[in-house]
Structure formats: structure tokens, C-alpha cells
């Protein structure tokens, strides 16, 4: 579907070097924040106390968050769990306090809002479990990257595989850089958002790469730069419609989803914006710098001789 068509090709690759320098600078800045400030890991990674509380009726989460927040812990999470009447409270590790002591304080704070609240369970999540989650998350990210490279190398060509992975890792590091710079909480939900961004970004790269391969068959006299510019321009309508509609949904979730979905939606918002940028100015430009040409994608047809040699 196309709501509009751009008649003249936009010379994106003419300015590829400038945009690549901007990408490198932003990438280096993100790495700097990751190295100097690090990620503000959630209780799921660092360990803490998990408390489940049940209510006879749906409680006011904002009042409960305010009451629990007054306990003085550095970071707390209060969200619905299972149904609107059940809430899950996560408290960070506190020196000199056991899980039972933390649960008593949290339950007292909840009952100051709803006296009929009932404690269902209390669990202590140790740092060892958190480190295992971090390792499993890193392993999942590694497998996704390897899978994407194999898929693109088989479907297209190894140069496209390298270009797409560089672009996708660019998106991941930029998201992590934002979370490190502003010390936003990094949770399992944010990790899930990053994995979603990887798939979303590679899909955009595949669309452009597919059009580049098609153009190499049609535009036989065009240079690789002209082929890439035409591919990006001709898919611009689809890109704008797809990403705009997706971004509208994600921003709605960011605004109205509440604290439980805020950082998940924030990571998706950043990832989608930079996913568009990287697909055009990182992946496509990287393929051009690697020397992609017609012979890489369009195999020459071997002609049979009209006469077979006489033995």
C-alpha cells in the first residue's frame, strides 16, 4: 500500500559519510555512558523481596505506590498481578533487614490504604538468581544476532548480513546508552523490548535489501549508489506508514500504560526511531561501503553452445 509516491530518487547515499559519522559519535557516546555509569538494574537482576497482596476489590495503585514509596527504599515496584485485585510489590535488598521484616513494613503500608488487604506470599530473590537472569538474557541476545546473520547470509549475501548486524547492534547500544545516561531502570521487560526492536529493525532492513536486489535486476546501467537510493526512496511510503502507526501505538502505551509498562514502551519508542535511521543510514550505507554489486546478488546465466563439439 502506498499513500504517496516520490517521483524522484532522494540521494541518501550522497550524505552517507556524514550520517555514518553521526552514528559513530552517538554509538561512542552510548558506550561511554555504559562504561562510566552502567545500567540501573532492576530487582529482577540485583535481587530483593517479592510480595503478593490480595484485595477484596480492585485497589488504587497510585495510593499504594505512594504509601510504599514512603518506606524509604531506593527503588520499589508496585503493579497488578494476575487480576486487578492482586498486586505484586518488589522491594530492593536492604542492609540489616530480612525479607520478613520488609514484607511486614510493605503490608502495613498497603493496609494504610486498604485495611482488608491480605498477604498471599513472600519470596526472596537473591543476587545469584539475578546474575543468572542477566547471563540468560545476554545469551538470548547472542542467539538472536547469530540467527539474524545466518538468515540474511542465506537469503541475500554475507555483506548484507554484516551490514544488518552492525545496524542492529547500533540500535541496541543506543537504547542501552539512553538507559545508562539517564539511569532509567533496566528490567526484564526492557530486555524483551530490545529483542523486539532487533526483530523490528531487521525486518526494515530486509525490505530495503529485497528492493536493492530487485533493482539490480531492473536497473542494469545504474551504479550501486543509484540502486540503493532508488530502493530507499521507493520503500519510503511503506516505511512511513508502518513505523508511524507502530509508533502511535507504542506512544499510547507509554502515556497510558502506567508505571508497569513505562520503560518497556520507552525502550520500544527509542528503538523504533533509531531502527528507521539505522536501516537507511547504517545498514544500506554499510552495504555500499562493503562494495555490494550486481554480481553479488544476480548470478550470470550460463549460455549453452549452439553446437556440441564433434568427438
Protein Blocks (a to p, Z undefined) as FASTA:
>chain_A
ZZbdcfbdcdfklmmmmmmmmmmmmmmmmmmmmmmnopaddfklnopaddddddfbdcdf
klmmmmmmmnopabdcdddehiambccddddddehiafklmmmmmmmmmmmmmmmbccfb
dcdddfklmmmmmmmmmmmmmmmmmmmmmmmmmmmomklmmmmmmmmmmmmmmmmmmmmm
nopacdfklmmmmmmmmmmmmmmmmmmmmmmmmmmmmmmmbcfklmmmmmmmmmmmmmmm
mmmmmmmmmmmmmmmnojmlmmmmmmmmmmmmmmmmmmmmmmmmmmmmnopafklmmccd
ddddfbdcdZZ
